[in-house]
Amino acid sequence: MIAGLIAAITQALGVTLDKVVLSYRKIPLRDFIPVVFFFLCLFTLPVLFFKGSVAWQEFFAWKYILLYLGMILIAVLWNFLYYQGVRSERVQEFELILMLNPLIVIALAALFFPWERNLQILLAGFIASLALIFAHLKREHLFFSRAALGLIACVILMSIETIMHRVLLNFISPAPLYFSRTLILLFFFYFFYRPKNILNLNKISLGLIVLNGLLGSIQFIARFYGYQKGGVIITTVVLTLAPILVYLTAYLYFKEEINQRKIIAGAIILLAIIWAVLSRSG
């Protein structure tokens, strides 16, 4: 519960920083992505020394090595699709499609992890996920464009990777799993984008990216601990709180309006989280 809450708060702050850096500071993706992945690795490194452990004997079974390599491949693919989606102004369904992620994760976790099939938590998760979709659904979203197909694939891949994380966390603690994954992605994106203006970033933009890396490393390590200690479903339910925090931050910081649909969705999500947590504690 606590790990999921930390992940939700840092995710909300990270999304806000993404908006500031990419929209207001106008940092190109080819410069932003490699730098933020560098700081994700850097801030995970200290945790690696204090909380890192790997059960090498179990991990070196072929099926887990292949699972790890599959996780890397899927992470590369969905990150590529995600950032392509961010760049595409034609994809009006962007936010709605991303909101499908918790619903798919909960369904997959219930399918693959029988011990997580607590009916009350499952219902709370589906209610919270549907509330997120309700908050973002607009009339034009009822018809998906061709450009949206990449984002749909992105969300499905993200969800599959989450299931892989949970299996690998049986043998690898959260810090080394996240560090090794992120380090490989750093090398991939550096050589893929070949950034040329990293050294020309001004101090404010660089400082915001550093903060983004710090928040991102906290978010994902906390998320992984939540998966390992509490379970994928309950952690995903708590993480549905993140978009509500994003709405609140956007209202307070960017002076964006919050419509009635999002207020209703936020109330439903809060009630669903409380219901799920009470069910677990009971």
N, C-alpha and C positions, 0 to 999 in steps of 0.2 A: 504493500500500500504506500509506504513512505517513498520507496524507490520510484514507483509509478508517478507519484505526485511531484517529486523532484524533476523527473523526466518531462512531465507535462508543463511545468513552469519554465524550465530551460528551453523547451521546444518553442513555447510561445514567444519568449524573448528572442530566440534565434530567428524565428520567422520575421519578427519586427526588424531585426538587424539586417536580414537579407533584403528587406524592402528598402531600408535606408541606403545600404551600400549599392544595390543594383539599380534602384529607381532614382534616388536622390543624389547619390554620389556618382552615379553612372559609370561604375567600374565594369569594364568588359568581362564577359564570362570567361574568356580564355586566360585572363589574369586572375580573376577572383577564385576560380575553382582550384587550381593547383596550390595557391597560397593558403586557402582555407583548409585544404587537406593536409598541408604541411603542419599547420598549427593544431589540427585535430590530433595528429600523431604526437606532436611535441608535448601537448598537455596530458596525453594519455600515458606517456612514458614514466612519470613518477609513480603513478598508480600501479604500473607494471611491476615495479621492484618491490612494492609493499603487499600487493594483493594478487600477484600473478602466480598461477600454478597450472601445470598441464600434466595429465595422467598419460604419459607418453606411450606406455605399453598398450593401453586400450585404444588410444588415438591412432596408432600406427597400423591398425587393421585397415585393409584395403577399402572397405566400404566407407569408413570415416574419412580417409584421405580423399576419396572420390567425392564425398559429400562436401568436404572443405573446398575442393577445387570447383565444384558446382556452385557453391555459395559465392566464390570470387567472380565467376563468370556471370552469374545472375546480378550481382552487385554492380559490375561494370555496365551491363546492359541497361538496368533500370536507371542508374544515374545518368547514363548517356541520354536515354529517352526522356527522363525528367527535365534535364537542362535544355534539351531541344524543345520540349513543351513550354518551358518558361520563355524561351525566345520567340515562340510562335504566337503572334498576335491574333492569328485566325482561330485559335482554339478557344472558343467562348466557354466550353464546358470544363475548362481546366480545374477550377476549384471543386466542382461537383464530382468529377471523376476521382480526384484525390480523396474525397470523403468516403469513397467506397472501400478504402483500405481496411478500416477497422472491421467492417462487416465481413470481408473476405477472410481476414486473419482469424476472427472468432470462429467462423465456419470451418476453416481448415484445422484449427487447433482442436475443435470438438471432434473432428473426423479422425485425426491422427493420435490424439492424446486422451484416451478414455477416462483417465483419472481426473481430467478437468471438466468432466460433464456434469457440473452442478447446475440443475435446471434453473434455479433462481438467478445465478450469475449469468448463465447463457441468455436468459430472457432480458436481463438488465443490459447486457452487451448489445443484443440486437436492437433493443429500444433506443439506446444511446446512439448507435450507428445510424439507425433510420432517422433519428432526430437531426443528426448532422446533415444527412442528405436532404431532409425537408428544409433545413435552414438555407441551403444553397440552390435548391431547385427553382428554376424559372421556366417560363413557357418555352423559351428558345432552347432550353437544355433537353427537351423531350426528343429532339432530333439531333443525333450525333453526326458530326462531319467526319470526313475521311481523316483529317488531321488529328482527330481525337483518338483514333485507333492506337496510335503510338502511346498515348497516355494510359489508355485502358490496359495495354500490355505492360506498361510501367508499373501500374498498381498491382496487377496480378503477380508480377515478378517480385515486387516488394513484399507481398504477402507470403509468397513461397519462401523467400529468404528468411523471413521471421521464423517459420517452422524449422528451417535448417539451423538457425541460431540455437533454438531450444534443444535440439538433439546434440549439437556440438558442445553446448554448455554442460553436458553430463561429464565431459572429459577436460574441458578447457574453461578456466575462470573468465569472467567478463572482460577484464583488462587485456590479457594477451589475445583473446579472440578478436576484440575490436581493434587493437593496435595492429596486429598482423594484417587483418583485412584492409584497414585504412591505409597502411603503408603501401600495400600492393596497388591500391586504387590511386594513391598519390603518384607513383611511378607511371601508371598507365595514363592518367590525365595530363601529367607534365609532358610526356612524349607525344601524346595525342594533340594537345593544344599548342605546345611549344611557345609558351608566353614570352613576349619580348619587352614588355613594359613594367615588369615587376619592380625593378629598381627605381622607376619613376613615380611610384605610388606616393602620394603625400602622406604626412604623418597622421592626419585625422582618418583618412581612408584605411591606412594600414592598421591603426589602432582599433578601428571598428571590426576589421577582419580578424585581428588577434582575439578580440572579445568574442566574436562569433565562433572561433575555434575553441575557445575555453568553454563556452556554453554548450557547443555541440558535443565535445568530449564528455562533459558531465551528463548531458542528456542521454547519450547512447550507453555509457557505462551503467548509469542508473536504470535504464530500460532493460539492459541485459541482466542486471541483478534482479530486477523485477520478474523477468521471465524465469530465471533460475530458482528464485526463492518462493515467489508467490504463484507463478504460473502465467502462461501467455494470455489467457482470457481475462483474468482479473486485471492484469497490467494494462491490457488494451482498453478495457472499460475505463480505467482511470485516465488513460491518455486521451480519451475523447474530450476531456476537460480542456486540453490545449487550445483548440480553436475558439472556445469561449473566452479564454484569456487573451487570445489574439484580438477578438472583437473588442474587448475591454480596453486593451492597449491602443488599438486603432482609434477608439473613441476619445481616449484621454490625450494621446500624443499627436495623432494625425487629424483629430477633429472630424473623423468620419462618422456618419450617422449609423446607428444600429436600428434596423427595422424590427417590426413586431415579430416577424417570423423567427428571427435570430434570438430574440428575447425568450420566446416560447420554447425554442429548441434548447437554449441554455438552461432553462428551468427543468426541462425534462431530463437533460443529461445529468444535472446535479442530483436529481431524485434517483435516477438509475444508478449512479455511482454509490450513493448512500445505501440504496437497497442491496447492491452487490456486496459492499463491504460488511453490512450488517449480517448478510447471509453467511459470509465467510467466518465472521467472528462468532456466529451462533453455532 
